[in-house]
Amino acid sequence: MDRAARAKIDSLLYEVRGFPERAPWDLEGLARRYQLDPVIVRGLLETEGVAFLGDEDEDGADPNGTTQVMNQDDLGLG
């Protein structure tokens, strides 16, 4: 990692750690401000365990909790 990227990441982490009252954080806004990929910012925020906008489902339910597995007969493939 080059020095410029490391400095951006360090600055982002300083802001997130230093101002927890600003949570939930705007993922896209932070990515633009620090000129980082949103995927990288999401990973850093998840590693830090801080909340960010869009982090939780609207009703608080697990989106994978209602996933159903269908067999081939149900799909008409069998």
N, C-alpha and C positions, 0 to 999 in steps of 0.2 A: 504494500500500500504506500502510495506516495505521501509526502508531507502535507500537501494541500488537503487531500481527502481525510487524512488523520486529524488535521486541525478542524475541519468541518464537523467530523463525528464527535470530537472532544467538546466543541462548542455546543452541539446539540445535546449531548449528555449533561453538560454543565447546566444548561437551561432547564432540562427536564428534572434533574435531581435538585436543583436549587429553588425551584418554584413549584412545588407539588400542588399548591392551591389553584393553579391554572388548569388542572385536569378537569374534564377530559381534553386531551390535546387534539388539535386539528392536524391529522396526518399529512394531508396535502399541503397545508400551509407551512408546516415544518420542512417538508421536502423542498418546497420552493425557496423558502428562506435560506436554507443551508445548501441548496443546489445539489441535493442527493436524490437518488432513486427512492420513490415511495416504498418499495419493497424493503429496501435497506432500513429506512426509517421505521417501518412497521416492526421489523425484526429487532431493532434496537429497543424500541418501546416495550415490546413483549419481553425481552430479556431483562429490562429494568422493572417489569411488573407494574407499569403505570397504565392508566386507562386512556383510551383515545376515542375520538368520535367514530361511531360505527362499530365499536368494539363489542357491544352487546346486542342481542336480538331485541326487537321491539317489545315482544311479550315476555322476554326472559327465558324462553324455551330453548332447549338444545336443538339446533336445526337438523342434526343427525338423529335425533331421538325418534322421529317418525318415519325414518327411511325403512322401506319394506323391500325384502328380497323376493322376487317372483321366480317361480320355476318356469321351464320352457313351455310346459303345457298351458300355463296361464297366458303366456305371450303369443301362443299359437305357432310356436317354433318346433314343437315336438311331435 
